[in-house]
């Protein structure tokens, strides 16, 4: 079994955000240049951490410009 780091539920809020930021920084490089296994692991870990973040922050601030209505207003 491949280990992907500490269980997301066990991370502190600060560590969770730090891990997410790092994964998002390395996504393009992993996508374009990583092996199939590396990409699969990266995707699974990102999904795990994002799901945990959303579980902890169901009422997170959403930028209105990131919604469909906001995108229409920009056009």
C-alpha positions as CSV (number, residue, x, y, z in Angstrom):
1,X,0.0,0.0,0.0
2,X,1.3,3.4,-0.9
3,X,1.4,5.9,1.8
4,X,0.4,9.5,1.0
5,X,1.4,11.2,4.2
6,X,-0.4,11.9,7.4
7,X,-4.1,11.3,7.3
8,X,-5.8,14.6,6.3
9,X,-8.1,14.5,9.4
10,X,-5.0,14.4,11.6
11,X,-3.4,17.6,10.3
12,X,-3.8,20.9,12.0
13,X,-5.6,23.6,10.1
14,X,-2.3,25.3,9.3
15,X,-0.7,22.1,8.2
16,X,-3.7,21.3,6.0
17,X,-3.5,24.6,4.2
18,X,0.3,24.4,3.8
19,X,0.0,20.9,2.3
20,X,-2.8,22.1,-0.1
21,X,-0.7,25.1,-1.2
22,X,2.3,22.9,-1.9
23,X,0.3,20.4,-3.9
24,X,-1.3,23.1,-6.0
25,X,2.2,24.5,-6.6
26,X,3.5,21.2,-7.9
27,X,0.4,20.1,-9.9
28,X,1.5,21.3,-13.3
29,X,5.0,19.7,-13.0
30,X,3.5,16.4,-11.9
31,X,0.9,16.5,-14.6
32,X,3.3,17.3,-17.4
33,X,6.4,15.4,-16.3
34,X,5.4,12.9,-13.5
35,X,5.0,9.2,-14.0
36,X,1.5,7.7,-14.1
37,X,1.9,6.6,-10.5
38,X,3.1,10.0,-9.4
39,X,0.1,11.7,-11.1
40,X,-2.3,9.2,-9.5
41,X,-0.9,9.7,-6.1
42,X,-0.8,13.5,-6.5
43,X,-4.5,13.4,-7.6
44,X,-5.6,11.2,-4.7
45,X,-3.7,13.2,-2.1
46,X,-5.1,16.5,-3.5
47,X,-8.6,15.1,-3.4
48,X,-8.2,13.9,0.2
49,X,-6.9,17.2,1.4
50,X,-9.4,19.3,-0.5
51,X,-12.3,17.1,0.9
52,X,-11.0,17.6,4.4
53,X,-10.6,21.3,3.9
54,X,-14.2,21.6,2.7
55,X,-15.4,19.4,5.6
56,X,-13.8,21.8,8.0
57,X,-14.8,25.0,6.2
58,X,-18.3,24.5,4.8
59,X,-19.0,28.2,5.0
60,X,-15.7,29.3,3.5
61,X,-15.7,32.7,1.8
62,X,-16.5,32.4,-1.9
63,X,-15.4,35.2,-4.2
64,X,-18.6,36.3,-6.1
65,X,-16.4,36.9,-9.2
66,X,-15.6,33.2,-9.2
67,X,-19.3,32.3,-9.6
68,X,-21.1,32.0,-13.0
69,X,-22.9,35.3,-12.4
70,X,-19.7,37.1,-11.6
71,X,-18.0,35.7,-14.7
72,X,-20.9,37.0,-16.8
73,X,-20.4,40.4,-15.2
74,X,-16.7,40.4,-16.2
75,X,-17.5,39.7,-19.8
